[in-house]
Structure formats: structure tokens, C-alpha cells
Amino acid sequence: METRIALFKGKEIRKTIHENEWWFSVVDIIEVLTDSKKPRDYWYRLKKRERESSGVELSTFCRQLKLESSDGKKYLTEIVNTENAFRIIQSIPSPKAEPFKRWLAKVGYERIQEIEDPELATKRTRALYKAKGYSDDWIEKRMRGIAIREELTDEWKDRGVNEIIINAHHFAGQIIDFLDKKQRFNIRIEISHENELLDTGGGLQKAGWFFNDANPFLLHNVDVLTDIDNVMIAFGCTGGQHRSVYCANQLAAYLSEKHDVDIDLRHREWEIK
């Protein structure tokens, strides 16, 4: 489990990755937005007031995990994901919370606009990167990378893939943020965190729990470029052994025709002649 400190105008908000998304310390959020000397007491009163006024139990938005405290020890702490953090912020009657509330309203309005005109999202993303000082070349590469990830995931979905696991080491947080923004493409997408690089074999072994149903699967390595037709993505994704053998024969025929490679399929073991 990866734990980090997020900075908000010089103040710390503890956060951790749990169930493949970022979760934040509730009392830290409250301390930052209210300047309360006793944020735990404030959180208790806030929950009580919200329950009495609206019938909403804010604790149901939270989980409890151990986070490191200022004394270096770890204690059970109420944490909340990004979506529910904003919900709690909406209940905080503090001037510091108002900018967040207005921003949420603005984002909601913009999201409605983007649903009506999807190209607005691309334009706003480019403008945001430009405002952060990134070069046009960097922005173009970044936008292409986003488009490729979306196209690849959509292609897999079209071919019947509904479960994906990603081995993440570099920029794991950015990957999670991207997936959350895309609502995980409405399929099951898990993250396997690598604290150190394990390479292909080690990464596959670490993520082995994902494949414990004995069904065939497709391994896609990000640093491998191929011109094999995407229909071959069907290989091993659905249908069990007969489907896998059928697709393997398709792949063998394709390689033989396009790349002059002779593959002998015997007992589902490939021998390249």
C-alpha cells in the first residue's frame, strides 16, 4: 500500500492508495479548511449536525485504515476517496470551503457541456497543460498518449475484454487518476503496484491472483510494438480451451501469411521453424 503526503497551501493532508484509488485523511481535510485546533471534535460535531439536518450519515462515506501520525506511529484513521471528500466539503460551513463548493459547481456545469460537446474536454485539457507551462511538443505527445490509451482500451472492450489488470510502477498515481476520470471504462480494471520493477515475468507472477480462474488471458507489454491485426486480441480472452485453440490457429495462419513464419501447434505449444 502506497502512502503519501499531499500539500495544500503548505499544510499536509495524508493520503494513501486503497482499492486502486487515492483516499485522504478526513481530519486533515477538516483541519486545513477550518483551521480548527481540534479537527477530530469538529468532525464529530459535523457528522452530528448533518445527521440531524439532512439525515445523511457522513461516516458511511469513509473507511478506516492505519496512517502514520506526527509521532511516527500508525493509527486507525478515517479516510475518504476523492468523490466523497468533496461531498464532505459541501457540509463544512467555513469560508475556506466556499471556493471548493463554487469550483464543484463550475466543474459540474463544464461536465454537462462536455457531454453535449465532447471536443470541449480536449480543448480544456490542452489549455490546462499550457497554463502549467508545458511546451506544445510535450502537450501533443501527452494528448496522443491519452488518445492511444483510450483507443486501446475501447478496442479491447469491443473484442470482448471486460477485465484488465495493470502493472504500475512509474506514475502509478497518474494512471489511477486517468482511470478514475474515465470511470474505469465501465469494466473491471485493477492495479498491481510494483514497489520495484519486476519486469514482465515478475510482474505477471505478482498479478497472478487476477488469473486464478484458469482461463486464458492476453499479456500486452507497453514497450512492444506490433502490426498484428487487433482481431488477434480475441486470442484467449473468451470461450475457454476450444476458443483459445481456434484463435491460436488464426494467429499462426496470420503470422505465416504476413511474416513468413511457420508455426507448428502441438499440444498448444508453439514451435517456430
N, C-alpha and C positions, 0 to 999 in steps of 0.2 A: 504494500500500500504506500503510495507516494503522498507525502505531506509537505506543504509549503506555506510560506507566509505571503499574503497579499498586502500591498501597501495602499492605504487610502489617505492621501494628503499627509503622509508621514506617520500615520498610525497603522498598527498591524491588525490584520484580520487573518486568523488562522484558517487554512483550508486544506482539504485532503481529497484524494480521488477515492471514491467509493462507488461500487457497481458501475464503473466506467463513466463517471461524471464527477464534476467538482462539487464538493459540499463545503459550506462555510460555517464557522462558529457563530451561533446566534448572539451570544452575549457580546462578542467582539463587534458585530454589526451595530448592536444597540449602543454600545459604548461610543462608537465613532459618531453615530448620528444624533446622540442625545447629550454627550459629554457627562453622562451620569457617573457619579463616583461609585455607585453600587448597581452595575448593569444587571446583575442577577435579580436583585429586588425589583428593578424596573421591569424586567422580562416577566416576573411573576405577576406584577400588577397589570401589565399589558394583556397578558393572557386572561386574567380575571375580568378586566373591563370589556374585552372583545367578546368573551363568552356571554356576559350579561347583556351587552348591547345588540349583538347580532346572532348569538347562538353558535358562533364559529369557535371551535377549539383549535387554537393555533398550534398546540403541541402535536396535533395529528400530521402536521407538515414536516415534522422533524424526525431525526434518528439520533441515536446516542452512540458515539464512538470515542475512543480514548485519544485525546490530543495533548501535546506537550504544553505544560503551563510555564509560567515565568520562573518557577523553581526547578525546572528541568525534569520534573516528573510528569507522568501521563495520567490524566483523569478522564472519566466519562464526561463528555461534553455534548450538549445538544447542538446538532448541525443541521443544515438545511441546504437543499440544492438551489441553483440559480433562480429557477422559476418561483419556488416558494419563498425564497429570500425577498423577492420583490413583493410578494403577497404580504409578508410580514411588515415590510417597509410601509406599505399602504396604511397599516394600522398605527403607525408611530406618529403621534401628534407633535412633531418637532419641526421647527423652521428648516433644519438641515435635511429633513426628509422630503421637503417640498420639491426641490429640484429633481429628485428621483421620480416623484409622482408625476410631475409635468413631463419628464423625459419618457416615462412609460406611456403616457397618453399620446405623445408625439410618435413614439415607435409604433404603437398600435394603429395610429392613423396611417403612417407610412406603409405598414404591412398590408393594410386594406388596399392602398393604392397599388402596391406591388402585385397583389393578387389580380387586380384588374389589368395591370400593365407590367408583366414580368421583367421587361428590359430596364425598368426603373431601378431594380435591385442591382443590376450590373453597373449602371451609371453611378449609383451611390457608393458602391464598393470601390470603384476606381477613384472617385472623389475623396473618399476617406483615406486611401493609401497615399494619394497625392498630398493631402493636408498633413500627413505624418512625415512627409519629406522623402518618400521613396521615389526613385528615378522611374522614368517612363518604361525603360527596359525591364526593370525589376517588376513593375506593375503588370506589364504584358506577360512576363513569364509566370507570375503568380496567378493571373486570371486564366491563362492556358492550363495551368496545373489544376485549378479548381474545376474547370470545364472537363478536363480529362477524367478526373476522379468521378464527377457526376455521370459522364457518359459511360465509363466503365461499369459503375455500379448499376446504372439503368440497363446496360446491356446484359449484365448477369441476371438481373431480375427478369428481363424478357426471356432469358433462356431457362427460367425455372429455378434459379438460385434464390432461396429465401433465408439462408443462414450464412453469415460471414464472420470470421474471426480475424482480427488484425494484430500482428505482432508490432508493438510500438516501443521504440527506444528514444530516438531523436524527436523532439517537438511533440511528445505524446499529448500534452495539454492542448496544442493547436488542433491535433487530429480529433480529439474528443469534442472540442468546441465546434469544429466543422460538422461533425456528425450530428451533434445536438441541433445545430442550426438547420440541418436538413431533416430533422426528426427521424434520424437513422434510416431514411429512405423507406420507412414503414415496413422494414423487415428486421429480423434479429441480427444485430451486429454487436459482437463482443470485442473487448480489447484484452490482449495478453501483454502485460507490461514486462519489458526486459530491462532489469537494472543494469545489466551489462550485455553487450552484443553477443548473441548466441549463434549467429549465422543461420543458414537455412535449416540444417538438421536439428540444431539445438532449439531453435525457435519452434519448429514443428513438434518436437518432443515436449516442450513446455506447454504447448497448447493442446496436447494430446487429449485432455479431458473433454475437449469440444467434439472429438471424433469417436467417442466411446460407444456409438450405436452400431459400429462395424460397417456402416455404409461407405461407399467410395466417396472421394472428395477431390476437389481441384486445388492445387497449390499454385498460386500466382506470385512470382518473385518480382519486386518492383524494378530491379536492375536488369531484367531480361526483356529484350525486345524481340518480338516475333511477328511474322506476317501470316501465321496460321489463321485461317478463317475463323471468325468467332463462333461459328456453328459448333466448333470443337469444344466450346465451353460446356456443351451438353455432356461431355465425357465424364462419367462417374457422378454426376450431380443428382440424378434421379433414377429411380427404377430398379435398383439392385443389380445383381450379377449379370443377368441377361442383357440389361440395358448397357452396362459397362462394357461387356464384350462386343456388343454391336457397335458402340461408339469407338471402341479401340480399333475395330476393323475399319471403320470410316477414317480414323486418323491415319492408320497405316496406309490405306489407299491414297489418301491425300498427300502424304509425305513421298510416297513412291512416284506419284504423278508430277508433283510440283518441284520436288527437290532431288529426284533420282536416288532416293534412299530406300533400300529393300529391308523391310521389317518382317520377321517371322514371329507370329503369335503362337506360342506353345505354352499351355498351362498358364496363360495370362502373363507370361514373362517375355519381354521383348528382346530379341537378338538382332542387332543391326549388322547386316553383312556388308 
